[in-house]
Each structure stands twice: as C-alpha cells, then as structure tokens.
Amino acid sequence: MHSDAFDVIPFEDIKGEWKKLGSGSFGNVYKGTYLGIDVAIKEVLPSTDYDVAKYFEREWRLMKETRHPNAVLFIGLSRAPEPDNRIFIVSEFVDGGNLRLYIHNKSKPFSWNIRISFATDIARALAYLHARRCIHRDLKGENLLITSNGRVKITDFGFARIAARNEEESKRLTFCGTDSYMSPEILLGDEFDLPTDIYSFGIILCEIAARKLADDHTFKRTPPTFGIDEDEVRKLASPGCPPDFVQLALDCLAFEPKARPTTKDILARL
C-alpha cells in the first residue's frame, strides 16, 4: 500500500458496527464512522487470479484524484492489523441508496424533473471522467448513489476490468445484471474505448424513461448484435416522456461506437 501518509487512516480510528451495505468490485462494502462522520468502507480481498496490489493501487489513485460534485469522495486507505492485513478504501457515505433500488421502489417520487436531473448528474460525472480519458467500464444503477438532497454520485469506477478476471466475480457481476449494461463491443470481445460507457448510459436512460430495470425480460439483449429493440424502448416510456429523451437514449445505443454521442453532446441535449 504505497500511499501518501496523508491518505493513511489508522484502522483503530474506524468505528461503528461495520454494517454490510453490499458488494463492490474487490469485496464487501460496509458502513462505519471515521472522526465523527459516516463513511463507506470497501474491503480489498486477495485473489489468486490477478495481482490485486498492482491493479488496486492504480484504481485507488484514480479515485483519489477524482474531484467532482457527482463523484463519491475518497477519504483515505486503511489496513487491518496482523494477521488480517486486509486493505480498505474509505469514502464518503451516500445515504439515499442506489439508482437501481430507487427505480425499483415505486413509492419514490419520479417526476420528469427528477428523471432529467438524475440523467444530467450521471452525464456530468461521465463527462468529467471522459475528459480525463477514464473509462468507467461498469456503469449501472448499483454504482450510482443518490444523496439525501436528490443528487446522483458515481462510484466504483475503473474496477470492472479487474473483477472480470475473477471467475467468481464474473458470475456475481452477471447475476447483478452487469451484462444488461455492457456495450456490444465488450460482449463481442472487441476493443473498446470511451463510447462503451455511452452505451451503458443509454441503457440507464431507458430504465429512467420506463421506470423499469433492464433484465432478462425487459430491454433484453440477444446475439449477434446485442442491440436493443427500439420499439420496446418507445413503448415502455412512461406517459409524458419527452420524445427527445427517448431519442437520446436510442442514439447512445448505436451499435457502432463512433456513432454514439459524446458526453458533451449529451449534456447539450439534456
């Protein structure tokens, strides 16, 4: 853990019940407290399938350097004492759950103002990452957290390519629905770049428009192109859906990566 002294959090300073919140790319995510504030604690479990230390260091440095209102704030790193030795990423705790749960919970307000606000927040975070040539690679509702005042923050970026090297993680990711968000180029094993995130964003726009989650039945993807049925997207859109919103979603879902809009184009259209 070659971190700067400023970033190291003594393990004994992390308090609380360590309530499990869910699973991240490297291991479980817990809620705790650090110096009086609520924090999310992501564990980094060892793996025999890839060099965790090598990839993890690159990823946490990326997280540390990300400074944007729509990105989860990195606070520091901590290591459990011997013989445990697990490494933990400590970041801000976002208390409103994730976008997937929000869409699923029909008791939550979901006016078109809220929907467009959510889409804009995600696009802003993505534009920030893409301006720095950073591909998220695993954009989905579970990685989009909702704050108490209704803003969206992106998290867990850059970890997907590592998780996919671990067979057990790959199964978990598939179970969580990640395949529903993957671009055709990733599913076909082709090279990919920034537009792969735009495709994933297009799926999220479909979910927001319809208030339905992509799964094996809705917005289903099938070979050989793994495309989306445009008629289904239009048919499932909630009453009052702006036609431009549906068209933006469909443009993001273009099979050819170069045909998809950039994040700057998307922000101009939202």
N, C-alpha and C positions, 0 to 999 in steps of 0.2 A: 504494500500500500504506500506508494511513493507520493504521498500527498504533502502539501504545504502545512506547516504547523498550524496555521490559521484555520485550516479546514478540519483538523482532528478534534473530535468530540470525545472526551473521556467516557468510557462505557458506563461508569457509575453515575454519570450526570443524566443518563436517560432513565426517566422514571415512568410510573404508570403501570397499568395492568397488561400491557402488550396485547391488547385485543386484536385478533386477526381480522383484517379488513378484506383480504382477498389474496390473489397470487399475481406476482409480477413476472418479468422475464427470467429472473435468476432464482426466485424463491418466493416465499410468502411476504405479505406486506402487513405491518402491524401499526396500531395507533399507540402512541406514548406521549410523554411530555419531556421537554428539554428547557430548563431555566424558565419555567412558568408558562411556556406556550405549547399548544398541541402540535405534534409532529407526526408525519408518516415515516415509518421505519421499514426499509426494504432490505431483506436479507440477501446475501450472495452465497449460494451453496456451491461447494466444489463439484466438479464434473470430470468424468474420465473421457468425455467426448471432445472437449476443446480446452484450450488454455484460458481458464477463467480470468486469471490475473491480467493477461495481456489484453483481452478484449474489454474487460471491465474497466481498466484504467482509462482506455480511450473513451469509453462511454461516459464515465462519471465526469471526466474533464469537459466533455461536450455539454453535459447537463450544467456543470458549474458555470460555464461561460455564457449560458443562455440567460439573457435578461430581457424579459418581455412580460407585459401585464397578463398575457394569455398563455403563459408557460409556468408550470409549477416551479416554485423557488427552491433551489438547492441550498441546504443549510450546512451540511458537513458530512464527514465519514466517521465511523466508529468501528472498533474491533472488540469482539468479546474476549475475555481473558482465557488463558490456557485452561483446559485442553480444547475448549470450544473453537476459538480462533475465527469464528465467522466474521465477515465484514458486513457492515450495514451502511446504506445510504440514508441519510436523514434529510427530509424535505418538509416543506410546509404541509400541514394537514388541511385538505379541502373538504368541507363538511356537508356538501349537498349531494353526495353520491356521484354516480357517473351518468353519462348521457343515455346509455343503453337502458339503465334502470328507470331513468326519467321518462323516456319514450314509452316504456312498458307500463308505467304506473298511470293509469287513465284518470286518477284523481288529481294529477298535477295540471296546473294551467298550461295551455299550449296554444296561445293566440298566434296569429301570423306575425305580430310584432316580436313575440318571444322567439318564434322559429327563425325568423330572419336575423335576429340578434345573435342567436346561437351559431348559425351558419357563418355570420360575419366574424365572430370571435375565433372560430376554428380557422377560417381563411386567413385572418391576421397572423395567427400563430404559425401557420404553414408558410405564409409569405416571409416571415422573419427567418424561419429555418432555411427555406429555399434560397433566400438572398445570401446565405452563408454556405450554400451548396450542400446542405444537410438533408438527407432523405430520411423521413421518419420510419418508413418501411412497415409500420404496424398500426396505421391509423384506423381506429374503430371506436365504438361507443365506450368500451371499458376504459380506454385511455384518454377520455375526455371528461374531465371532472367539473362539476357545477358548484360554484361558490354560493354562499348564503344570499348574496345580492344578485344572483342570476347571471353571473359571467361564466364563461367556459375557459378552462385551462387545460392545455395539452400536457401529457406526462408520458413517461416510459419510452421516450423516443430513442431510436437507434439500436434498440435491444433485439429487435425481431430476428435479424440475420443470425444472431448468436443462438437464440432459442431454437431456431430451426435446425441447428446442427445436432441437437439432442433429441433422440427419437421419442423419449417420453414427453419432452416439452412439446414436440411437434404434434403429438396426439392430443395434448391438453389444449394447445392453440386451436387445433381443428375443432375440438369439442366446444370451445368458446366461440366458434363462429368466425375465426380469422379468415378462413378460406373464402367466406362470403364477400370479403372486402378486398381480396388480393386482385391485382391487375392481371389481365390475360398474359402479359409478358412474364410475370413471375410464375403463374400457374403452368405456362408452357415451357418454363425453364430457359427463357431468353434473357439477354442482358436488359437491365432496367436502369432508369435514372429518375430525375425529379417527377416526371409525369406519372410514375407509379402511384405516388401519393395523391395525385389529382383524381385518379380513378377511384381510389378508396374514398376520397372526399365526395365523389359523385354518388357512391352507394349511400353514404351518410345523408346526403341531400334527399335521396329517395326516401329514406327512413323518416326524415323530418317532414317531408311533404305528405307522406301517407300516415304518419304516426304508427307505422308497422315496422318490425325488425326484419332484417334480411336473415333468412334461414333456409332450410331445405325445401320450403314450400313457397315462401314469398321472395321475389327477386332472385329466383333460383338460377344458378349458373351451370351451363352444360357445355361439354366439348362439342365441336373442336375449337370454337372461338371464345367460349366462356363469357359470352355477351349477355346483356340484359334485354328483356322484352320491352320495347319502348311503349307498346300499347298498355302493358301492365302498369308501367310507371304512371302513365297519364290517367288510367282508370282508377288506380288506388289513391291518387292525390286527394287530400281532404277538401271538402267544399270551401270555396273561396281562395284556393291556391292560385297565386299569381302565375299566369302562363309562362312568364319569363323565368320563374324559379324552376319549373319543370324542365324548360329548355336548357337552362344552365346545368342541371343535373345530367341531362342526356348528353350535352356537349362534353362534360367531364368523363363520360363513359365511352368516348370514342375508342374503337379498337386500336387504331394507330396512335401511339403515344404523342407524336408530333402534332396530331390534330386536336389534342386537348388544350383548353385554355391554360394560361399561366396563372399563378396566384394573383398577379397584378390585374390581369383581365377579370378574374373572378371578383376581386374587391370592387372594381369599377362597375360590375354588373349587379352587385348586391346593394 
